[in-house]
Amino acid sequence: MFEAIAFYLFAFLTIAMFYITVTTSQALYALTALAAGMIFISAFFFILGADFLGAVQIVVYSGAVMALYAFGMMFFDTTRELKEKKGNKFLITGLASVAAVLIVVIFAAPIVGDNITALYPMTEGVGNTQEIGMVLFTKYLVPFELAAVMLLVAMVSGIVLAGKKMDLSLTLMSDAEIKDMRKEKNKKVLS
Amino acid sequence: MEIGLNHYLVLSTILFSIGLVGVMRRKNLLMLFFATEILLNSVNIAFAAISHFYGDLTGQMFAFFVIAIAASEVAVGLGLLVVWHKRHNNIDLDSMSTMRG
């Protein structure tokens, strides 16, 4: 009973928030609606018993990703009204529906075929976080490490792309060049 | 009334179509990224629901990797967007139709 109430409440809230995100013409409204939608999605994870996933969802999405978007938006002119693509509305809606039905088929095909067996079944009396730790660090150790390397590469590329004077390398420059660069920088600051 | 796997799959499908509509009608690249996040999140719900109703942890594992990929995508994408905005002073998709440097 309570599960049904929670499900319908959060389903309505999530759909409403994401609808605002894709339809509003203000970038800041879209950002805040998306952040709220992410938090509401974590509620589904808690309902489904995936506690650790819900916590990660709040920390990573509402914490890291949204903060990154907020800082990124400081670079852009967000007060300007967004222009929309003027395309065929029926085409867009039709394509979206077809793709959505395709997704359902992809997910439902193995269920209809009824040959799903649990690869890593949940054990009784063990917390969700503990279970995930056990599976992640034994069966999924290599993908975990690859994800770590991928995040490192993404971090380095983010710094290099957004930072200033990243085309220069201090280790490849001579001392005199570095001194010149510092002098120029000080001149700019003082003037 | 019991909430079953189908409820979650339908919800995931609705969210996925909202994200797809967003991807197709938006012109601003930042809004396009937002729509991509919606797509990834809707699939995560489906993964978590299947993981719960079949008593299998694999779905949750994949949801974790999807979250990791989304985080790195945002970092690289926003970096590229900042570079583009510095150079051209807008982030509209129409200004990126040519590939000259």
Interface residues (C-beta under 8 A of the other chain):
Chain A: M1 E3 A4 F7 A11 T14 I15 F18 Y19 T21 V22 A27 A30 L31 L34 G37 M38 I41 F44 F45 L48 G49 A50 F52 L53 V56 Q57 V60 Y61 A64 V65 L68 Y69 G72 M73 F75 F76 L82 K83 E84 K85 G87 I92 T93 L95 A96 S97 A99 A100 V101 I103 V104 F107 A108 I111 I116 A118 L119 Y120 P121 M122 E131 I132 V135 L136 Y140 P143 A147 M150 L151 V153 A154 M155 S157 G158 I159 V160 L161 A162
Chain B: M1 E2 I3 L5 H7 Y8 L9 V10 L11 S12 T13 I14 L15 F16 S17 I18 G19 L20 V21 G22 M24 R25 R26 K27 N28 L30 M31 F33 F34 A35 E37 I38 N41 V43 N44 I45 A46 A48 A49 I50 S51 H52 Y54 G55 D56 L57 T58 Q60 M61 A63 F64 F65 I67 A68 I69 A70 A71 S72 E73 V74 A75 V76 L78 G79 L80 L81 V82 V83 H85 K86 I91 D92 L93
